[in-house]
Amino acid sequence: MLTTPKMERMIGALLLIGTAISAALVLFGGIMYLWQHGGENMQTELLVSDNYSINIRQIWHIALSLTPLGIIELGLIALVTTQILRVGMLVWFYAAIRDYRFTLISVFIFVTLLYSFLWRN
């Protein structure tokens, strides 16, 4: 039987592990970036750009290239994925305890998160 304290522990463990992995990846990528480009002047043209369009497929290609920015992007993907998994666990938990109002609310949030994460232009 799934109890509320057990579910809270499961969600807490998911958040702890996901956030730790994300932080480690971003920190490692940041250290690699500073190691390679720490002595260079910062390019301010990147900061004023109005046209920044990227989708999940492009982020995966950058992340799998294992460049410093790719590793940072992978850490950010891990952070967003952690939150999506958390909401998915809440859907499962609310459905298991037959709280249909919160199940529907959580399903709406889950679908919205998945849509915004996967099907952007």
Phi and psi restraints in degrees (value plus and minus 20) as a CYANA .aco file:
   2 LEU   PHI    -110.4   -70.4
   2 LEU   PSI     100.0   140.0
   3 THR   PHI    -128.3   -88.3
   3 THR   PSI     142.5   182.5
   4 THR   PHI     -81.6   -41.6
   4 THR   PSI     -66.6   -26.6
   5 PRO   PHI     -81.2   -41.2
   5 PRO   PSI     -57.4   -17.4
   6 LYS   PHI     -84.6   -44.6
   6 LYS   PSI     -62.7   -22.7
   7 MET   PHI     -85.8   -45.8
   7 MET   PSI     -60.0   -20.0
   8 GLU   PHI     -80.6   -40.6
   8 GLU   PSI     -60.6   -20.6
   9 ARG   PHI     -86.1   -46.1
   9 ARG   PSI     -59.6   -19.6
  10 MET   PHI     -84.6   -44.6
  10 MET   PSI     -65.4   -25.4
  11 ILE   PHI     -85.8   -45.8
  11 ILE   PSI     -60.8   -20.8
  12 GLY   PHI     -80.8   -40.8
  12 GLY   PSI     -62.2   -22.2
  13 ALA   PHI     -85.6   -45.6
  13 ALA   PSI     -62.1   -22.1
  14 LEU   PHI     -80.0   -40.0
  14 LEU   PSI     -66.9   -26.9
  15 LEU   PHI     -84.7   -44.7
  15 LEU   PSI     -60.7   -20.7
  16 LEU   PHI     -84.1   -44.1
  16 LEU   PSI     -68.4   -28.4
  17 ILE   PHI     -87.1   -47.1
  17 ILE   PSI     -66.0   -26.0
  18 GLY   PHI     -83.0   -43.0
  18 GLY   PSI     -63.4   -23.4
  19 THR   PHI     -87.9   -47.9
  19 THR   PSI     -58.5   -18.5
  20 ALA   PHI     -84.8   -44.8
  20 ALA   PSI     -63.7   -23.7
  21 ILE   PHI     -82.8   -42.8
  21 ILE   PSI     -64.8   -24.8
  22 SER   PHI     -81.3   -41.3
  22 SER   PSI     -67.3   -27.3
  23 ALA   PHI     -82.7   -42.7
  23 ALA   PSI     -60.8   -20.8
  24 ALA   PHI     -84.1   -44.1
  24 ALA   PSI     -62.0   -22.0
  25 LEU   PHI     -85.9   -45.9
  25 LEU   PSI     -65.4   -25.4
  26 VAL   PHI     -84.5   -44.5
  26 VAL   PSI     -61.8   -21.8
  27 LEU   PHI     -84.2   -44.2
  27 LEU   PSI     -65.1   -25.1
  28 PHE   PHI     -82.7   -42.7
  28 PHE   PSI     -64.5   -24.5
  29 GLY   PHI     -84.3   -44.3
  29 GLY   PSI     -58.7   -18.7
  30 GLY   PHI     -85.3   -45.3
  30 GLY   PSI     -61.1   -21.1
  31 ILE   PHI     -84.9   -44.9
  31 ILE   PSI     -62.9   -22.9
  32 MET   PHI     -81.8   -41.8
  32 MET   PSI     -61.1   -21.1
  33 TYR   PHI     -83.9   -43.9
  33 TYR   PSI     -65.7   -25.7
  34 LEU   PHI     -86.1   -46.1
  34 LEU   PSI     -54.2   -14.2
  35 TRP   PHI     -83.3   -43.3
  35 TRP   PSI     -61.3   -21.3
  36 GLN   PHI    -103.9   -63.9
  36 GLN   PSI     -56.6   -16.6
  37 HIS   PHI    -144.7  -104.7
  37 HIS   PSI      -4.2    35.8
  38 GLY   PHI     -84.8   -44.8
  38 GLY   PSI     -48.0    -8.0
  39 GLY   PHI    -111.2   -71.2
  39 GLY   PSI     -22.6    17.4
  40 GLU   PHI    -106.3   -66.3
  40 GLU   PSI     135.0   175.0
  41 ASN   PHI     -95.1   -55.1
  41 ASN   PSI     127.3   167.3
  42 MET   PHI     -95.6   -55.6
  42 MET   PSI     117.5   157.5
  43 GLN   PHI    -106.1   -66.1
  43 GLN   PSI      90.9   130.9
  44 THR   PHI     -99.5   -59.5
  44 THR   PSI     -31.7     8.3
  45 GLU   PHI     -83.4   -43.4
  45 GLU   PSI     -50.4   -10.4
  46 LEU   PHI     -88.3   -48.3
  46 LEU   PSI     -47.2    -7.2
  47 LEU   PHI     -99.8   -59.8
  47 LEU   PSI     -43.4    -3.4
  48 VAL   PHI    -123.9   -83.9
  48 VAL   PSI     -12.4    27.6
  49 SER   PHI     -89.7   -49.7
  49 SER   PSI     110.5   150.5
  50 ASP   PHI    -111.7   -71.7
  50 ASP   PSI     -39.1     0.9
  51 ASN   PHI    -127.4   -87.4
  51 ASN   PSI      71.8   111.8
  52 TYR   PHI    -144.5  -104.5
  52 TYR   PSI      81.8   121.8
  53 SER   PHI    -145.5  -105.5
  53 SER   PSI     103.0   143.0
  54 ILE   PHI    -166.6  -126.6
  54 ILE   PSI     125.1   165.1
  55 ASN   PHI    -137.6   -97.6
  55 ASN   PSI     156.2   196.2
  56 ILE   PHI     -85.0   -45.0
  56 ILE   PSI     -53.4   -13.4
  57 ARG   PHI     -85.1   -45.1
  57 ARG   PSI     -62.1   -22.1
  58 GLN   PHI     -86.2   -46.2
  58 GLN   PSI     -58.9   -18.9
  59 ILE   PHI     -82.8   -42.8
  59 ILE   PSI     -62.5   -22.5
  60 TRP   PHI     -82.2   -42.2
  60 TRP   PSI     -60.9   -20.9
  61 HIS   PHI     -83.9   -43.9
  61 HIS   PSI     -60.9   -20.9
  62 ILE   PHI     -86.1   -46.1
  62 ILE   PSI     -63.4   -23.4
  63 ALA   PHI     -85.4   -45.4
  63 ALA   PSI     -60.6   -20.6
  64 LEU   PHI     -96.0   -56.0
  64 LEU   PSI     -30.6     9.4
  65 SER   PHI     -95.5   -55.5
  65 SER   PSI     -32.6     7.4
  66 LEU   PHI      37.8    77.8
  66 LEU   PSI      12.6    52.6
  67 THR   PHI    -101.8   -61.8
  67 THR   PSI     144.7   184.7
  68 PRO   PHI     -75.8   -35.8
  68 PRO   PSI     -65.7   -25.7
  69 LEU   PHI     -87.3   -47.3
  69 LEU   PSI     -52.1   -12.1
  70 GLY   PHI     -85.2   -45.2
  70 GLY   PSI     -59.4   -19.4
  71 ILE   PHI     -88.9   -48.9
  71 ILE   PSI     -58.5   -18.5
  72 ILE   PHI     -82.6   -42.6
  72 ILE   PSI     -65.3   -25.3
  73 GLU   PHI     -80.1   -40.1
  73 GLU   PSI     -60.3   -20.3
  74 LEU   PHI     -82.0   -42.0
  74 LEU   PSI     -59.2   -19.2
  75 GLY   PHI     -84.2   -44.2
  75 GLY   PSI     -58.3   -18.3
  76 LEU   PHI     -89.7   -49.7
  76 LEU   PSI     -57.2   -17.2
  77 ILE   PHI     -82.8   -42.8
  77 ILE   PSI     -59.9   -19.9
  78 ALA   PHI     -82.6   -42.6
  78 ALA   PSI     -57.4   -17.4
  79 LEU   PHI     -87.2   -47.2
  79 LEU   PSI     -64.6   -24.6
  80 VAL   PHI     -86.6   -46.6
  80 VAL   PSI     -61.2   -21.2
  81 THR   PHI     -83.0   -43.0
  81 THR   PSI     -55.7   -15.7
  82 THR   PHI     -79.4   -39.4
  82 THR   PSI     -62.9   -22.9
  83 GLN   PHI     -89.5   -49.5
  83 GLN   PSI     -57.3   -17.3
  84 ILE   PHI     -84.1   -44.1
  84 ILE   PSI     -62.6   -22.6
  85 LEU   PHI     -84.1   -44.1
  85 LEU   PSI     -56.1   -16.1
  86 ARG   PHI     -82.5   -42.5
  86 ARG   PSI     -66.5   -26.5
  87 VAL   PHI     -86.1   -46.1
  87 VAL   PSI     -57.4   -17.4
  88 GLY   PHI     -80.9   -40.9
  88 GLY   PSI     -59.9   -19.9
  89 MET   PHI     -85.3   -45.3
  89 MET   PSI     -56.9   -16.9
  90 LEU   PHI     -86.0   -46.0
  90 LEU   PSI     -58.3   -18.3
  91 VAL   PHI     -78.7   -38.7
  91 VAL   PSI     -68.1   -28.1
  92 TRP   PHI     -81.8   -41.8
  92 TRP   PSI     -63.8   -23.8
  93 PHE   PHI     -83.9   -43.9
  93 PHE   PSI     -67.9   -27.9
  94 TYR   PHI     -85.2   -45.2
  94 TYR   PSI     -55.4   -15.4
  95 ALA   PHI     -87.5   -47.5
  95 ALA   PSI     -57.8   -17.8
  96 ALA   PHI     -86.7   -46.7
  96 ALA   PSI     -54.4   -14.4
  97 ILE   PHI    -113.7   -73.7
  97 ILE   PSI     -14.3    25.7
  98 ARG   PHI      41.3    81.3
  98 ARG   PSI      19.0    59.0
  99 ASP   PHI    -118.3   -78.3
  99 ASP   PSI      67.9   107.9
 100 TYR   PHI     -91.3   -51.3
 100 TYR   PSI     -49.3    -9.3
 101 ARG   PHI     -84.4   -44.4
 101 ARG   PSI     -69.4   -29.4
 102 PHE   PHI     -90.8   -50.8
 102 PHE   PSI     -47.9    -7.9
 103 THR   PHI     -83.2   -43.2
 103 THR   PSI     -66.6   -26.6
 104 LEU   PHI     -84.5   -44.5
 104 LEU   PSI     -61.3   -21.3
 105 ILE   PHI     -82.5   -42.5
 105 ILE   PSI     -64.3   -24.3
 106 SER   PHI     -87.4   -47.4
 106 SER   PSI     -57.2   -17.2
 107 VAL   PHI     -83.5   -43.5
 107 VAL   PSI     -62.6   -22.6
 108 PHE   PHI     -79.3   -39.3
 108 PHE   PSI     -66.8   -26.8
 109 ILE   PHI     -84.0   -44.0
 109 ILE   PSI     -62.0   -22.0
 110 PHE   PHI     -81.5   -41.5
 110 PHE   PSI     -67.2   -27.2
 111 VAL   PHI     -84.5   -44.5
 111 VAL   PSI     -60.3   -20.3
 112 THR   PHI     -82.3   -42.3
 112 THR   PSI     -63.9   -23.9
 113 LEU   PHI     -83.2   -43.2
 113 LEU   PSI     -66.0   -26.0
 114 LEU   PHI     -81.9   -41.9
 114 LEU   PSI     -63.2   -23.2
 115 TYR   PHI     -80.3   -40.3
 115 TYR   PSI     -68.0   -28.0
 116 SER   PHI     -88.5   -48.5
 116 SER   PSI     -47.3    -7.3
 117 PHE   PHI    -102.9   -62.9
 117 PHE   PSI     -57.8   -17.8
 118 LEU   PHI    -125.4   -85.4
 118 LEU   PSI     -53.9   -13.9
 119 TRP   PHI    -133.1   -93.1
 119 TRP   PSI      21.2    61.2
 120 ARG   PHI    -107.4   -67.4
 120 ARG   PSI     134.9   174.9
